[in-house]
Amino acid sequence: MPPVTLTRAVRFCTGPAETPPAGGMGYSGRPGMGEVGAFHEMSVRCEGEIGPKTGYLVDIKAIDQAVREHAAPIIAHGHANPAGVTAHALMAGCLGALAGALPGIFRAVRWNPSPYHAFEMSTAAPQTVLIAQRYDFAAAHRLHAPTLSDEENRRLYGKCNNPRGHGHNYQFEPRVAVPLSTQGPPAFTHARLTSLCEATLIKPFDHTHLNEDTREFNTALGGLIPSVENIARVFYERLAKALAAEPGSPRLVSMTVWETDRTSATWAPG
């Protein structure tokens, strides 16, 4: 039987005012938020065969318990004692703790200290940390293929072929692989990623008409049709080039662009 992958998100809060972990739903976090504190989400990915008797790969309560008993205390200790603590060291600790608590099936963990940035590690690459952060920009575009007739374009793209274009509040998330650094701060950080994204992606494309104001999407100049798929591709290529010049050997793994909350595209050449 081929293996199945199961992912479970576990939410918890840290800080001096956290509530006791016993009882109640864990949707908003357990331990829950008190008067002050910090909210975390940890997604655990497991892989293996489905049990023929239970229909389970693993009882999700076991994943919840593993996170709350083994990984959450590592994050809580780092939050309470931040001097000299790095996110890389916390992630390495969580990776080892969860591998021991979920033997044979644990594969990866993603920690979201906020809804918009994350750290990821996997047992397949224990010396690598993936960092991810979400950004936004606003732009107009028109979907119009120069190789098609006007009628064909209207039929294919509908309202998106409006001659004056239309706009979106886009979001994008790069995922960057960096070497694990448990001794001192890493050479490449979320702060540096933000600086590069602002310079190479947000500044050139924010509040523009993609077809008219950017060479990348001006089809009259040989540019691409500004579909969400092509935007993901162009953003990947621009940021990958900028990362190649950075110290610390950061490597862009993927670029996801959201056109709306229901439509996204990911460019990940491998």
Residue, then its C-alpha position, 0 to 999 in steps of 0.5 A: m500500500p502506498p504511504v499516506t501523508l497526514t498534516r496536523a496543525v496544533r495551536f498554543c500560546t506562550g507567556p506568563a498569562e497562559t491558561p492551563p492546558a487541560g480540557g476544552m477545544g484547541y482550535s484557538g490554542r491550548p494552552g490558550m491566550g491569557e491577558v498577554g502572551a504570544f500565539h503559535e501554530m505548529s504544523v506536523r507532517c507524518e507519513g506512513e501506511i494506513g492502519p487496516k483496523t483503525g483507518y488511521l495513520v496515527d491518532i491526531k491526539a497523539i500528534d497534539q500530545a507530542v507537540r504540547e508535551h515536547a515541542a511547545p515547551i521548547i518554544a515557550h522556554g525560548h520565548a521566556n529566555p530570548a537572550g542568545v536564543t535563535a529560531h534555528a536552535l528552537m527548530a532543531g530542538c523541535l525536530g529532534a523532540l518530535a522525531g522521538a515522540l512520533p517514531g517512524i512516521f514523523r517527517a517535517v514541522r512548520w512553526n508559524p510565530s505569526p500568521y505571516h512568517a514561518f520556519e520549516m525543517s524536515t527529517a530528510a534535510p536536518q541541516t536545512v531550515l526553510i524560512a517563509q514570509r508573506y507580502d502583498f502588493a497591489a497592481a492592475h493587469r489585463l489578460h490578452a494573448p497577442t496570438l489570439s483574435d479580439e473575439e478569442n481573447r474575450r471568449l477565453y478571458g471574459k471580464c479579465n480581458n477588459p481593455r482598461g484592465h482590472g486590479h488585485n491585491y496580490q499576496f506572495e510568499p517565497r520559501v528560502a532554504v538556508p543552512l542550519s545555524t545553531q551557534g549564533p544568528p544565521a547569515f540570512t534572516h527574515a529581515r534580509l528576505t524582506s529587504l530583497c523582496e521590497a527592492t526586487l519585487i514590491k518596488p518595481f511592481d506595486h501600484t503599477h499596471l503590469n501590462e503597461d508599466t513593466r517590461e516583464f508583462n508588456t507583451a508588445l515588448g516580448g513580455l509574458i501575459p500577466s496571469v497569476e502563473n506567470i507572475a509566480r514565475v517572474f517573481y521566482e526568477r527575479l528573487a532567485k537571481a538576487l539571492a544568488a549574490e547573498p552570503g550564507s548560501p540562501r536558495l529559493v525553493s518556491m514562490t507562491v502568488w495569490e491573486t485572490d484568497r481562492t486562486s494561487a500559483t506556485w513556481a518551484p522548478g526543483 
